[in-house]
Amino acid sequence: MDIEFVYLLWHTHFNEKLPGGEDVKLMGVYSTENKAIAAQSRAELLEGFKDSKEGFEISYNKIDQDEWVSGFVTE
């Protein structure tokens, strides 16, 4: 099976006591969206995550494809 995309499970926790006000965690990288969803379901049972379920996000990236190809600008 050739994998064309990977699915990333992220969790962001917002708290004004944290530097920058947020804590972003990459929870895992998965070969299918269903595996990422299953991982999220498992994580939602864990301490901290169970009280912050709205912080989960699943994104995907194509394998061997450059991102941010135009660079970036800060002002």
mmCIF file as gemmi writes it, N, C-alpha and C atoms, coordinates in Angstrom:
data_model
loop_
_atom_site.group_PDB
_atom_site.id
_atom_site.type_symbol
_atom_site.label_atom_id
_atom_site.label_alt_id
_atom_site.label_comp_id
_atom_site.label_asym_id
_atom_site.label_entity_id
_atom_site.label_seq_id
_atom_site.pdbx_PDB_ins_code
_atom_site.Cartn_x
_atom_site.Cartn_y
_atom_site.Cartn_z
_atom_site.occupancy
_atom_site.B_iso_or_equiv
_atom_site.pdbx_formal_charge
_atom_site.auth_seq_id
_atom_site.auth_asym_id
_atom_site.pdbx_PDB_model_num
ATOM 1 N N . MET Axp A 1 ? 0.845 -1.183 0 1 0 ? 1 A 1
ATOM 2 C CA . MET Axp A 1 ? 0 0 0 1 0 ? 1 A 1
ATOM 3 C C . MET Axp A 1 ? 0.887 1.242 0 1 0 ? 1 A 1
ATOM 4 N N . ASP Axp A 2 ? 0.72 2.077 -0.999 1 0 ? 2 A 1
ATOM 5 C CA . ASP Axp A 2 ? 1.449 3.341 -1.048 1 0 ? 2 A 1
ATOM 6 C C . ASP Axp A 2 ? 0.664 4.393 -0.284 1 0 ? 2 A 1
ATOM 7 N N . ILE Axp A 3 ? 1.353 5.068 0.614 1 0 ? 3 A 1
ATOM 8 C CA . ILE Axp A 3 ? 0.715 6.13 1.389 1 0 ? 3 A 1
ATOM 9 C C . ILE Axp A 3 ? 0.945 7.45 0.672 1 0 ? 3 A 1
ATOM 10 N N . GLU Axp A 4 ? -0.141 8.143 0.352 1 0 ? 4 A 1
ATOM 11 C CA . GLU Axp A 4 ? -0.046 9.434 -0.318 1 0 ? 4 A 1
ATOM 12 C C . GLU Axp A 4 ? -0.178 10.59 0.671 1 0 ? 4 A 1
ATOM 13 N N . PHE Axp A 5 ? -0.96 10.377 1.735 1 0 ? 5 A 1
ATOM 14 C CA . PHE Axp A 5 ? -1.19 11.404 2.745 1 0 ? 5 A 1
ATOM 15 C C . PHE Axp A 5 ? -0.908 10.835 4.127 1 0 ? 5 A 1
ATOM 16 N N . VAL Axp A 6 ? -0.537 11.698 5.055 1 0 ? 6 A 1
ATOM 17 C CA . VAL Axp A 6 ? -0.483 11.345 6.468 1 0 ? 6 A 1
ATOM 18 C C . VAL Axp A 6 ? -1.43 12.277 7.212 1 0 ? 6 A 1
ATOM 19 N N . TYR Axp A 7 ? -1.952 11.782 8.318 1 0 ? 7 A 1
ATOM 20 C CA . TYR Axp A 7 ? -2.935 12.512 9.116 1 0 ? 7 A 1
ATOM 21 C C . TYR Axp A 7 ? -2.315 12.822 10.469 1 0 ? 7 A 1
ATOM 22 N N . LEU Axp A 8 ? -2.329 14.093 10.823 1 0 ? 8 A 1
ATOM 23 C CA . LEU Axp A 8 ? -1.7 14.564 12.043 1 0 ? 8 A 1
ATOM 24 C C . LEU Axp A 8 ? -2.77 14.91 13.066 1 0 ? 8 A 1
ATOM 25 N N . LEU Axp A 9 ? -2.615 14.371 14.259 1 0 ? 9 A 1
ATOM 26 C CA . LEU Axp A 9 ? -3.53 14.671 15.356 1 0 ? 9 A 1
ATOM 27 C C . LEU Axp A 9 ? -2.866 15.689 16.265 1 0 ? 9 A 1
ATOM 28 N N . TRP Axp A 10 ? -3.491 16.85 16.385 1 0 ? 10 A 1
ATOM 29 C CA . TRP Axp A 10 ? -2.989 17.958 17.192 1 0 ? 10 A 1
ATOM 30 C C . TRP Axp A 10 ? -3.911 18.198 18.377 1 0 ? 10 A 1
ATOM 31 N N . HIS Axp A 11 ? -3.337 18.726 19.45 1 0 ? 11 A 1
ATOM 32 C CA . HIS Axp A 11 ? -4.159 19.216 20.553 1 0 ? 11 A 1
ATOM 33 C C . HIS Axp A 11 ? -3.599 20.555 20.996 1 0 ? 11 A 1
ATOM 34 N N . THR Axp A 12 ? -4.488 21.54 21.122 1 0 ? 12 A 1
ATOM 35 C CA . THR Axp A 12 ? -4.11 22.863 21.603 1 0 ? 12 A 1
ATOM 36 C C . THR Axp A 12 ? -4.882 23.149 22.878 1 0 ? 12 A 1
ATOM 37 N N . HIS Axp A 13 ? -4.136 23.525 23.908 1 0 ? 13 A 1
ATOM 38 C CA . HIS Axp A 13 ? -4.718 23.868 25.208 1 0 ? 13 A 1
ATOM 39 C C . HIS Axp A 13 ? -4.44 25.339 25.461 1 0 ? 13 A 1
ATOM 40 N N . PHE Axp A 14 ? -5.485 26.101 25.714 1 0 ? 14 A 1
ATOM 41 C CA . PHE Axp A 14 ? -5.347 27.535 25.962 1 0 ? 14 A 1
ATOM 42 C C . PHE Axp A 14 ? -5.395 27.804 27.462 1 0 ? 14 A 1
ATOM 43 N N . ASN Axp A 15 ? -4.405 28.591 27.926 1 0 ? 15 A 1
ATOM 44 C CA . ASN Axp A 15 ? -4.344 28.96 29.34 1 0 ? 15 A 1
ATOM 45 C C . ASN Axp A 15 ? -3.48 30.207 29.441 1 0 ? 15 A 1
ATOM 46 N N . GLU Axp A 16 ? -4.037 31.273 29.986 1 0 ? 16 A 1
ATOM 47 C CA . GLU Axp A 16 ? -3.298 32.537 30.065 1 0 ? 16 A 1
ATOM 48 C C . GLU Axp A 16 ? -2.042 32.443 30.924 1 0 ? 16 A 1
ATOM 49 N N . LYS Axp A 17 ? -1.908 31.402 31.738 1 0 ? 17 A 1
ATOM 50 C CA . LYS Axp A 17 ? -0.708 31.227 32.564 1 0 ? 17 A 1
ATOM 51 C C . LYS Axp A 17 ? 0.472 30.67 31.763 1 0 ? 17 A 1
ATOM 52 N N . LEU Axp A 18 ? 0.198 30.146 30.577 1 0 ? 18 A 1
ATOM 53 C CA . LEU Axp A 18 ? 1.252 29.577 29.737 1 0 ? 18 A 1
ATOM 54 C C . LEU Axp A 18 ? 1.936 30.668 28.924 1 0 ? 18 A 1
ATOM 55 N N . PRO Axp A 19 ? 3.229 30.524 28.642 1 0 ? 19 A 1
ATOM 56 C CA . PRO Axp A 19 ? 3.892 31.483 27.753 1 0 ? 19 A 1
ATOM 57 C C . PRO Axp A 19 ? 3.193 31.486 26.386 1 0 ? 19 A 1
ATOM 58 N N . GLY Axp A 20 ? 2.785 32.645 25.936 1 0 ? 20 A 1
ATOM 59 C CA . GLY Axp A 20 ? 2.064 32.734 24.674 1 0 ? 20 A 1
ATOM 60 C C . GLY Axp A 20 ? 0.596 32.354 24.777 1 0 ? 20 A 1
ATOM 61 N N . GLY Axp A 21 ? 0.176 31.872 25.935 1 0 ? 21 A 1
ATOM 62 C CA . GLY Axp A 21 ? -1.226 31.57 26.172 1 0 ? 21 A 1
ATOM 63 C C . GLY Axp A 21 ? -1.724 30.239 25.653 1 0 ? 21 A 1
ATOM 64 N N . GLU Axp A 22 ? -0.855 29.467 24.994 1 0 ? 22 A 1
ATOM 65 C CA . GLU Axp A 22 ? -1.314 28.181 24.473 1 0 ? 22 A 1
ATOM 66 C C . GLU Axp A 22 ? -0.196 27.15 24.473 1 0 ? 22 A 1
ATOM 67 N N . ASP Axp A 23 ? -0.613 25.897 24.497 1 0 ? 23 A 1
ATOM 68 C CA . ASP Axp A 23 ? 0.296 24.757 24.447 1 0 ? 23 A 1
ATOM 69 C C . ASP Axp A 23 ? -0.186 23.852 23.317 1 0 ? 23 A 1
ATOM 70 N N . VAL Axp A 24 ? 0.602 23.756 22.248 1 0 ? 24 A 1
ATOM 71 C CA . VAL Axp A 24 ? 0.235 22.951 21.079 1 0 ? 24 A 1
ATOM 72 C C . VAL Axp A 24 ? 1.054 21.665 21.1 1 0 ? 24 A 1
ATOM 73 N N . LYS Axp A 25 ? 0.356 20.532 20.991 1 0 ? 25 A 1
ATOM 74 C CA . LYS Axp A 25 ? 1.018 19.234 21.027 1 0 ? 25 A 1
ATOM 75 C C . LYS Axp A 25 ? 0.676 18.449 19.767 1 0 ? 25 A 1
ATOM 76 N N . LEU Axp A 26 ? 1.684 17.906 19.115 1 0 ? 26 A 1
ATOM 77 C CA . LEU Axp A 26 ? 1.462 16.95 18.035 1 0 ? 26 A 1
ATOM 78 C C . LEU Axp A 26 ? 1.325 15.587 18.704 1 0 ? 26 A 1
ATOM 79 N N . MET Axp A 27 ? 0.124 15.029 18.662 1 0 ? 27 A 1
ATOM 80 C CA . MET Axp A 27 ? -0.171 13.79 19.374 1 0 ? 27 A 1
ATOM 81 C C . MET Axp A 27 ? 0.301 12.559 18.607 1 0 ? 27 A 1
ATOM 82 N N . GLY Axp A 28 ? 0.334 12.659 17.274 1 0 ? 28 A 1
ATOM 83 C CA . GLY Axp A 28 ? 0.765 11.52 16.48 1 0 ? 28 A 1
ATOM 84 C C . GLY Axp A 28 ? 0.534 11.758 15.004 1 0 ? 28 A 1
ATOM 85 N N . VAL Axp A 29 ? 1.159 10.912 14.198 1 0 ? 29 A 1
ATOM 86 C CA . VAL Axp A 29 ? 1.036 10.959 12.741 1 0 ? 29 A 1
ATOM 87 C C . VAL Axp A 29 ? 0.553 9.58 12.301 1 0 ? 29 A 1
ATOM 88 N N . TYR Axp A 30 ? -0.513 9.556 11.481 1 0 ? 30 A 1
ATOM 89 C CA . TYR Axp A 30 ? -1.189 8.306 11.159 1 0 ? 30 A 1
ATOM 90 C C . TYR Axp A 30 ? -1.345 8.129 9.653 1 0 ? 30 A 1
ATOM 91 N N . SER Axp A 31 ? -1.413 6.887 9.241 1 0 ? 31 A 1
ATOM 92 C CA . SER Axp A 31 ? -1.489 6.565 7.813 1 0 ? 31 A 1
ATOM 93 C C . SER Axp A 31 ? -2.896 6.7 7.242 1 0 ? 31 A 1
ATOM 94 N N . THR Axp A 32 ? -3.911 6.739 8.107 1 0 ? 32 A 1
ATOM 95 C CA . THR Axp A 32 ? -5.286 6.928 7.639 1 0 ? 32 A 1
ATOM 96 C C . THR Axp A 32 ? -6.014 7.884 8.573 1 0 ? 32 A 1
ATOM 97 N N . GLU Axp A 33 ? -7.052 8.512 8.044 1 0 ? 33 A 1
ATOM 98 C CA . GLU Axp A 33 ? -7.866 9.404 8.876 1 0 ? 33 A 1
ATOM 99 C C . GLU Axp A 33 ? -8.557 8.617 9.989 1 0 ? 33 A 1
ATOM 100 N N . ASN Axp A 34 ? -9.001 7.403 9.683 1 0 ? 34 A 1
ATOM 101 C CA . ASN Axp A 34 ? -9.666 6.582 10.701 1 0 ? 34 A 1
ATOM 102 C C . ASN Axp A 34 ? -8.743 6.263 11.869 1 0 ? 34 A 1
ATOM 103 N N . LYS Axp A 35 ? -7.465 6.038 11.599 1 0 ? 35 A 1
ATOM 104 C CA . LYS Axp A 35 ? -6.51 5.783 12.68 1 0 ? 35 A 1
ATOM 105 C C . LYS Axp A 35 ? -6.307 7.036 13.523 1 0 ? 35 A 1
ATOM 106 N N . ALA Axp A 36 ? -6.303 8.195 12.898 1 0 ? 36 A 1
ATOM 107 C CA . ALA Axp A 36 ? -6.178 9.454 13.642 1 0 ? 36 A 1
ATOM 108 C C . ALA Axp A 36 ? -7.414 9.681 14.511 1 0 ? 36 A 1
ATOM 109 N N . ILE Axp A 37 ? -8.584 9.377 13.974 1 0 ? 37 A 1
ATOM 110 C CA . ILE Axp A 37 ? -9.826 9.514 14.742 1 0 ? 37 A 1
ATOM 111 C C . ILE Axp A 37 ? -9.823 8.563 15.932 1 0 ? 37 A 1
ATOM 112 N N . ALA Axp A 38 ? -9.363 7.338 15.728 1 0 ? 38 A 1
ATOM 113 C CA . ALA Axp A 38 ? -9.287 6.361 16.818 1 0 ? 38 A 1
ATOM 114 C C . ALA Axp A 38 ? -8.313 6.829 17.895 1 0 ? 38 A 1
ATOM 115 N N . ALA Axp A 39 ? -7.19 7.407 17.486 1 0 ? 39 A 1
ATOM 116 C CA . ALA Axp A 39 ? -6.215 7.924 18.449 1 0 ? 39 A 1
ATOM 117 C C . ALA Axp A 39 ? -6.815 9.071 19.25 1 0 ? 39 A 1
ATOM 118 N N . GLN Axp A 40 ? -7.583 9.922 18.589 1 0 ? 40 A 1
ATOM 119 C CA . GLN Axp A 40 ? -8.244 11.017 19.294 1 0 ? 40 A 1
ATOM 120 C C . GLN Axp A 40 ? -9.217 10.464 20.334 1 0 ? 40 A 1
ATOM 121 N N . SER Axp A 41 ? -9.966 9.451 19.967 1 0 ? 41 A 1
ATOM 122 C CA . SER Axp A 41 ? -10.915 8.838 20.902 1 0 ? 41 A 1
ATOM 123 C C . SER Axp A 41 ? -10.201 8.295 22.128 1 0 ? 41 A 1
ATOM 124 N N . ARG Axp A 42 ? -9.039 7.684 21.928 1 0 ? 42 A 1
ATOM 125 C CA . ARG Axp A 42 ? -8.264 7.169 23.065 1 0 ? 42 A 1
ATOM 126 C C . ARG Axp A 42 ? -7.751 8.315 23.929 1 0 ? 42 A 1
ATOM 127 N N . ALA Axp A 43 ? -7.243 9.361 23.287 1 0 ? 43 A 1
ATOM 128 C CA . ALA Axp A 43 ? -6.669 10.496 24.019 1 0 ? 43 A 1
ATOM 129 C C . ALA Axp A 43 ? -7.73 11.24 24.819 1 0 ? 43 A 1
ATOM 130 N N . GLU Axp A 44 ? -8.955 11.283 24.307 1 0 ? 44 A 1
ATOM 131 C CA . GLU Axp A 44 ? -10.035 11.992 25.001 1 0 ? 44 A 1
ATOM 132 C C . GLU Axp A 44 ? -10.371 11.379 26.353 1 0 ? 44 A 1
ATOM 133 N N . LEU Axp A 45 ? -9.883 10.184 26.631 1 0 ? 45 A 1
ATOM 134 C CA . LEU Axp A 45 ? -10.108 9.527 27.915 1 0 ? 45 A 1
ATOM 135 C C . LEU Axp A 45 ? -9.027 9.866 28.933 1 0 ? 45 A 1
ATOM 136 N N . LEU Axp A 46 ? -7.949 10.497 28.491 1 0 ? 46 A 1
ATOM 137 C CA . LEU Axp A 46 ? -6.788 10.751 29.341 1 0 ? 46 A 1
ATOM 138 C C . LEU Axp A 46 ? -6.931 12.04 30.143 1 0 ? 46 A 1
ATOM 139 N N . GLU Axp A 47 ? -6.237 12.058 31.278 1 0 ? 47 A 1
ATOM 140 C CA . GLU Axp A 47 ? -6.225 13.231 32.153 1 0 ? 47 A 1
ATOM 141 C C . GLU Axp A 47 ? -5.83 14.477 31.369 1 0 ? 47 A 1
ATOM 142 N N . GLY Axp A 48 ? -6.52 15.558 31.604 1 0 ? 48 A 1
ATOM 143 C CA . GLY Axp A 48 ? -6.249 16.81 30.912 1 0 ? 48 A 1
ATOM 144 C C . GLY Axp A 48 ? -6.982 16.894 29.59 1 0 ? 48 A 1
ATOM 145 N N . PHE Axp A 49 ? -6.777 15.909 28.733 1 0 ? 49 A 1
ATOM 146 C CA . PHE Axp A 49 ? -7.428 15.918 27.424 1 0 ? 49 A 1
ATOM 147 C C . PHE Axp A 49 ? -8.943 15.752 27.547 1 0 ? 49 A 1
ATOM 148 N N . LYS Axp A 50 ? -9.383 14.965 28.526 1 0 ? 50 A 1
ATOM 149 C CA . LYS Axp A 50 ? -10.825 14.727 28.672 1 0 ? 50 A 1
ATOM 150 C C . LYS Axp A 50 ? -11.58 15.997 29.046 1 0 ? 50 A 1
ATOM 151 N N . ASP Axp A 51 ? -10.873 16.981 29.606 1 0 ? 51 A 1
ATOM 152 C CA . ASP Axp A 51 ? -11.496 18.255 29.966 1 0 ? 51 A 1
ATOM 153 C C . ASP Axp A 51 ? -11.278 19.32 28.903 1 0 ? 51 A 1
ATOM 154 N N . SER Axp A 52 ? -10.632 18.954 27.807 1 0 ? 52 A 1
ATOM 155 C CA . SER Axp A 52 ? -10.309 19.923 26.758 1 0 ? 52 A 1
ATOM 156 C C . SER Axp A 52 ? -10.479 19.29 25.375 1 0 ? 52 A 1
ATOM 157 N N . LYS Axp A 53 ? -11.595 18.604 25.176 1 0 ? 53 A 1
ATOM 158 C CA . LYS Axp A 53 ? -11.839 17.88 23.923 1 0 ? 53 A 1
ATOM 159 C C . LYS Axp A 53 ? -11.924 18.805 22.714 1 0 ? 53 A 1
ATOM 160 N N . GLU Axp A 54 ? -12.326 20.056 22.945 1 0 ? 54 A 1
ATOM 161 C CA . GLU Axp A 54 ? -12.447 21.002 21.826 1 0 ? 54 A 1
ATOM 162 C C . GLU Axp A 54 ? -11.09 21.377 21.244 1 0 ? 54 A 1
ATOM 163 N N . GLY Axp A 55 ? -10.005 21.019 21.93 1 0 ? 55 A 1
ATOM 164 C CA . GLY Axp A 55 ? -8.669 21.363 21.464 1 0 ? 55 A 1
ATOM 165 C C . GLY Axp A 55 ? -8.101 20.434 20.403 1 0 ? 55 A 1
ATOM 166 N N . PHE Axp A 56 ? -8.802 19.353 20.068 1 0 ? 56 A 1
ATOM 167 C CA . PHE Axp A 56 ? -8.293 18.4 19.077 1 0 ? 56 A 1
ATOM 168 C C . PHE Axp A 56 ? -8.548 18.879 17.656 1 0 ? 56 A 1
ATOM 169 N N . GLU Axp A 57 ? -7.595 18.568 16.799 1 0 ? 57 A 1
ATOM 170 C CA . GLU Axp A 57 ? -7.725 18.864 15.371 1 0 ? 57 A 1
ATOM 171 C C . GLU Axp A 57 ? -6.951 17.809 14.592 1 0 ? 57 A 1
ATOM 172 N N . ILE Axp A 58 ? -7.538 17.344 13.512 1 0 ? 58 A 1
ATOM 173 C CA . ILE Axp A 58 ? -6.852 16.422 12.603 1 0 ? 58 A 1
ATOM 174 C C . ILE Axp A 58 ? -6.604 17.169 11.301 1 0 ? 58 A 1
ATOM 175 N N . SER Axp A 59 ? -5.34 17.22 10.912 1 0 ? 59 A 1
ATOM 176 C CA . SER Axp A 59 ? -4.978 17.823 9.629 1 0 ? 59 A 1
ATOM 177 C C . SER Axp A 59 ? -4.301 16.743 8.789 1 0 ? 59 A 1
ATOM 178 N N . TYR Axp A 60 ? -4.07 17.046 7.532 1 0 ? 60 A 1
ATOM 179 C CA . TYR Axp A 60 ? -3.376 16.062 6.696 1 0 ? 60 A 1
ATOM 180 C C . TYR Axp A 60 ? -2.375 16.777 5.801 1 0 ? 60 A 1
ATOM 181 N N . ASN Axp A 61 ? -1.347 16.038 5.449 1 0 ? 61 A 1
ATOM 182 C CA . ASN Axp A 61 ? -0.31 16.537 4.552 1 0 ? 61 A 1
ATOM 183 C C . ASN Axp A 61 ? 0.003 15.476 3.512 1 0 ? 61 A 1
ATOM 184 N N . LYS Axp A 62 ? 0.285 15.945 2.32 1 0 ? 62 A 1
ATOM 185 C CA . LYS Axp A 62 ? 0.693 15.048 1.245 1 0 ? 62 A 1
ATOM 186 C C . LYS Axp A 62 ? 2.169 14.702 1.437 1 0 ? 62 A 1
ATOM 187 N N . ILE Axp A 63 ? 2.495 13.441 1.251 1 0 ? 63 A 1
ATOM 188 C CA . ILE Axp A 63 ? 3.875 12.968 1.372 1 0 ? 63 A 1
ATOM 189 C C . ILE Axp A 63 ? 4.722 13.569 0.249 1 0 ? 63 A 1
ATOM 190 N N . ASP Axp A 64 ? 5.945 13.938 0.576 1 0 ? 64 A 1
ATOM 191 C CA . ASP Axp A 64 ? 6.938 14.436 -0.387 1 0 ? 64 A 1
ATOM 192 C C . ASP Axp A 64 ? 6.496 15.707 -1.113 1 0 ? 64 A 1
ATOM 193 N N . GLN Axp A 65 ? 5.713 16.521 -0.441 1 0 ? 65 A 1
ATOM 194 C CA . GLN Axp A 65 ? 5.295 17.797 -1.025 1 0 ? 65 A 1
ATOM 195 C C . GLN Axp A 65 ? 5.765 18.926 -0.116 1 0 ? 65 A 1
ATOM 196 N N . ASP Axp A 66 ? 6.46 19.894 -0.687 1 0 ? 66 A 1
ATOM 197 C CA . ASP Axp A 66 ? 6.906 21.051 0.084 1 0 ? 66 A 1
ATOM 198 C C . ASP Axp A 66 ? 5.706 21.885 0.522 1 0 ? 66 A 1
ATOM 199 N N . GLU Axp A 67 ? 5.804 22.431 1.708 1 0 ? 67 A 1
ATOM 200 C CA . GLU Axp A 67 ? 4.812 23.374 2.214 1 0 ? 67 A 1
ATOM 201 C C . GLU Axp A 67 ? 5.5 24.726 2.397 1 0 ? 67 A 1
ATOM 202 N N . TRP Axp A 68 ? 4.738 25.77 2.562 1 0 ? 68 A 1
ATOM 203 C CA . TRP Axp A 68 ? 5.266 27.121 2.754 1 0 ? 68 A 1
ATOM 204 C C . TRP Axp A 68 ? 6.204 27.51 1.617 1 0 ? 68 A 1
ATOM 205 N N . VAL Axp A 69 ? 5.824 27.198 0.383 1 0 ? 69 A 1
ATOM 206 C CA . VAL Axp A 69 ? 6.697 27.41 -0.773 1 0 ? 69 A 1
ATOM 207 C C . VAL Axp A 69 ? 6.887 28.881 -1.128 1 0 ? 69 A 1
ATOM 208 N N . SER Axp A 70 ? 6.082 29.757 -0.554 1 0 ? 70 A 1
ATOM 209 C CA . SER Axp A 70 ? 6.249 31.201 -0.785 1 0 ? 70 A 1
ATOM 210 C C . SER Axp A 70 ? 6.957 31.885 0.371 1 0 ? 70 A 1
ATOM 211 N N . GLY Axp A 71 ? 7.427 31.092 1.34 1 0 ? 71 A 1
ATOM 212 C CA . GLY Axp A 71 ? 8.066 31.675 2.513 1 0 ? 71 A 1
ATOM 213 C C . GLY Axp A 71 ? 7.027 32.235 3.463 1 0 ? 71 A 1
ATOM 214 N N . PHE Axp A 72 ? 7.454 33.189 4.313 1 0 ? 72 A 1
ATOM 215 C CA . PHE Axp A 72 ? 6.512 33.828 5.225 1 0 ? 72 A 1
ATOM 216 C C . PHE Axp A 72 ? 7.001 35.228 5.551 1 0 ? 72 A 1
ATOM 217 N N . VAL Axp A 73 ? 6.095 36.059 6.014 1 0 ? 73 A 1
ATOM 218 C CA . VAL Axp A 73 ? 6.397 37.449 6.348 1 0 ? 73 A 1
ATOM 219 C C . VAL Axp A 73 ? 5.869 37.727 7.743 1 0 ? 73 A 1
ATOM 220 N N . THR Axp A 74 ? 6.663 38.382 8.562 1 0 ? 74 A 1
ATOM 221 C CA . THR Axp A 74 ? 6.186 38.859 9.858 1 0 ? 74 A 1
ATOM 222 C C . THR Axp A 74 ? 6.271 40.369 9.871 1 0 ? 74 A 1
ATOM 223 N N . GLU Axp A 75 ? 5.33 40.98 10.521 1 0 ? 75 A 1
ATOM 224 C CA . GLU Axp A 75 ? 5.313 42.442 10.563 1 0 ? 75 A 1
ATOM 225 C C . GLU Axp A 75 ? 5.36 42.935 11.983 1 0 ? 75 A 1
